[in-house]
Amino acid sequence: VRHNRQRRVHGDIESCHIHPIQGEPNLIGERIMEALLPIQLRHFNANQQKAQPPTVQSPATYSFLQQNTSTMSTRVLVIGGNGTLGKCVVAAVREHVKDATVLIGGRTNADVTIDINDAQSVQKAFEQLAADPVDHIICCAGDALFKSVTTTTRTELQSNFHKAFGQIDVVLNGSKAVKENGSITLTSGCLEQYYIPTGAFSAAANAAVNAFVRTGSNELPRGIRLNSVSPGVLTESMAVYGPYFAGFVPVDGKHVALAYIRAVLGNIRGKVITINGAPAFTES
């Protein structure tokens, strides 16, 4: 019997291959082959186990996906849903969120009357909504101030920060009217990252929103997730804001709206989803 022993590179199992020599008595060889057979079998079984494909869980086993594919209606409140960006977000929610019931929040012509510049209005709106909570809140409301640092008054500064304070107020009151494992998504803007003349105060408001999202998201009750979307200047708004954003590539509202879908359905928290001229996201 000729004995050839070879060690495997990717394991500790040694394989032995036995070749009977023709014309010689095989009694001893048969005994050796019987003794070495368990080694051959272990080597074979090890290779078979390595060849088995990994076990993949069915999507139905994930509770988050079960929540999104539920037959129950998903109620989504879009504050500012009548605005330029808000209309794009409403359309995206209806397209991408299964069985969505969209409630428009705003000062007028709205399902839920709410003005984020008015603390009492915010409190009253969510007290009423708490009786029939929503699954998700998206806030696209908030004005931007474009004015020089040297000429801005304190009153104007306070008014500008309604975008930050008002949206934080939405979280403080709205979290009581959101179902377990729901979400709240706020809106900031690209001026936190990019300087433009007269944009300092808007940049400060945007930074306040994003800082609150990154830190406050860890403290919301009942598994509620908090994120923000930071869009560049919208293509649909270039007629009004284009002169302030010289050199910027505008982004279509329908692409920005997908960032809100990411926040609602992506099972993420504490993220600032940035989307500028190219329809691609970065998160920080």
Long-range contacts (C-beta under 8 A, 24 or more apart in sequence): 1-28, 1-29, 1-32, 1-33, 3-32, 8-43, 11-46, 13-39, 13-42, 13-43, 13-46, 14-39, 14-43, 15-39, 15-40, 15-43, 16-40, 64-181, 64-267, 67-181, 68-97, 68-98, 68-265, 69-98, 70-99, 71-99, 72-99, 73-99, 73-100, 73-101, 74-98, 74-99, 74-100, 74-101, 74-135, 74-136, 75-100, 75-101, 75-103, 75-132, 75-133, 75-134, 75-135, 75-136, 76-100, 76-101, 76-102, 76-103, 76-134, 76-135, 76-136, 76-137, 76-138, 76-264, 77-103, 77-105, 77-112, 77-129, 77-134, 77-136, 77-137, 77-138, 77-174, 78-102, 78-103, 78-104, 78-105, 78-138, 78-140, 79-105, 79-106, 79-112, 79-114, 79-116, 79-137, 79-138, 79-139, 79-140, 79-141, 79-170, 80-105, 80-106, 80-139, 80-140, 80-141, 80-142, 80-187, 81-105, 81-106, 81-110, 81-140, 82-106, 82-109, 82-110, 83-140, 83-141, 84-234, 84-236, 84-237, 84-253, 85-140, 85-187, 85-231, 85-234, 85-253, 85-256, 85-257, 86-140, 86-141, 87-253, 88-236, 88-253, 88-254, 88-256, 88-257, 89-138, 89-140, 89-257, 89-260, 91-254, 91-257, 92-254, 92-257, 92-258, 92-260, 92-261, 93-138, 93-260, 93-261, 93-264, 96-258, 96-261, 96-265, 97-261, 97-264, 97-265, 103-134, 105-141, 106-141, 116-141, 116-142, 116-162, 116-166, 116-167, 116-169, 116-170, 117-159, 117-162, 117-166, 119-169, 122-166, 122-169, 122-170, 122-173, 123-173, 125-173, 126-173, 126-174, 126-176, 126-177, 127-173, 129-174, 129-177, 130-176, 130-177, 133-177, 133-178, 133-179, 133-182, 134-177, 134-178, 134-179, 134-182, 135-178, 135-179, 135-182, 135-183, 136-178, 136-182, 136-183, 136-184, 136-185, 136-264, 137-170, 137-174, 137-177, 137-178, 137-182, 137-183, 137-184, 137-185, 138-184, 138-185, 138-260, 138-263, 138-264, 139-167, 139-170, 139-184, 139-185, 139-186, 139-187, 140-187, 141-166, 141-167, 141-187, 142-166, 142-167, 142-187, 142-205, 144-189, 144-191, 144-202, 144-205, 145-201, 145-202, 145-205, 146-198, 146-199, 146-202, 146-244, 147-198, 147-201, 148-197, 148-198, 149-200, 149-201, 152-201, 157-201, 160-201, 160-202, 160-205, 161-201, 161-204, 161-205, 161-208, 163-202, 163-205, 163-206, 163-209, 164-205, 164-206, 164-208, 164-209, 164-212, 167-209, 168-208, 168-209, 168-212, 168-216, 171-212, 171-216, 171-220, 171-226, 175-220, 175-221, 175-224, 178-222, 178-224, 179-222, 180-222, 180-223, 180-224, 181-222, 181-223, 181-224, 181-225, 182-223, 182-224, 182-225, 183-224, 183-225, 183-226, 183-227, 183-263, 183-264, 184-220, 184-224, 184-225, 184-226, 184-227, 185-226, 185-227, 185-228, 185-229, 185-260, 185-263, 185-264, 186-213, 186-226, 186-227, 186-228, 186-229, 187-228, 187-229, 187-230, 187-231, 188-228, 188-229, 188-230, 188-272, 189-230, 189-231, 189-232, 190-230, 190-231, 190-232, 190-233, 190-248, 190-274, 190-276, 192-230, 193-230, 193-274, 194-248, 196-244, 196-245, 196-246, 197-244, 198-244, 199-244, 206-230, 210-272, 213-270, 213-271, 213-272, 214-270, 214-272, 215-270, 217-269, 217-270, 218-269, 218-270, 225-263, 225-267, 225-268, 225-269, 226-269, 226-270, 227-263, 227-268, 227-269, 227-270, 227-271, 227-272, 227-273, 228-263, 228-271, 228-272, 228-273, 229-256, 229-259, 229-260, 229-263, 229-272, 229-273, 229-275, 230-272, 230-273, 230-274, 230-275, 231-256, 231-259, 231-274, 231-275, 231-276, 232-275, 232-276, 232-277, 248-276, 248-277, 249-276, 249-277, 249-278, 250-277, 251-275, 251-276, 251-277, 251-278, 251-279, 252-279, 255-279
